[in-house]
């Protein structure tokens, strides 16, 4: 989980990403099902900032590697650690 926490911290530190940027429906609103992450893939593809795109892609990949039933808890753990 530390890698995910680091990726989320990096994403949120970027300009215009204080609410999760292209991943906000997942990272802020806790919509964590596969279909939600698929939507985020589309949002990331439309991102203009290369830096945000890289950070969001890394974060999204880490979230996709976690079973859907654990994603919400993983994000909540990160929020609690902030």
N, C-alpha and C positions, 0 to 999 in steps of 0.2 A: 504493500500500500504506500510505502514511502515514495516510490517512483511516481505514483499517481498524485500524491499530495504535492510533490515538487512540481509536477507538470501543471496542476491546477494553480498553484501559487504563481508560476511563471506566466500562465495565460492571463490571470487577473491583474498582473502587474503591467501589462501592455496597454498602450493608449486605446481608448474606446472599448476596453474589455473589463471594466469594473463590475459588469454584471455577467461576465462569461462570454462576451462577444458572440461568435457564431454558434457557441454551444450553450447559450443561456437557457434554452428550453430544458436542457438536461441539468446543467450545473446550478442554476438558480431555482428552476421550477420543479426539479426532480422527476422529469419525464424520462424514464430510463429504459424503456422497452426497446427491443431491436428496431422497431419502426421509428421510434424517436431518434435513435442514433443514425438511422438511415437518412432522416430529414436533416440532421446536423451535417452529414456528409455533403449534402447539396448546399447548405449554407456556407460551409468551409470552401467549397469549390468557387463560390462567388466572392469570396473575401479578396480585397485588393491588396492588403498589406501582406507581404511575403512573411514577415516575422510572425504576424498573427496566424497566418495560414499554417506555418510550421508548428507553432505551439499548439494550435487547435487540433491539427492532425495527430500529433503525438498523444495529446490528452484523449482524443477520441479512440485511438488505437488501444490505449491502456484500458479505457472503459469497456471497449468491445471484448477484451480478453477476460473480463470478469463476468461470471454468470449473472444474468439479469436480476435474479433475486438478491444479489449482493451489491449491486451498483448504488442503489439509494443509500444504503448504510455506509458505503465507502465515501460517498460525497458528503454525507452528514458528518462523518468522522473528521473530514477535512475542515468543514465549516466550524466544528466544535474546537478545532485546534488553532483557529485563527485568533 
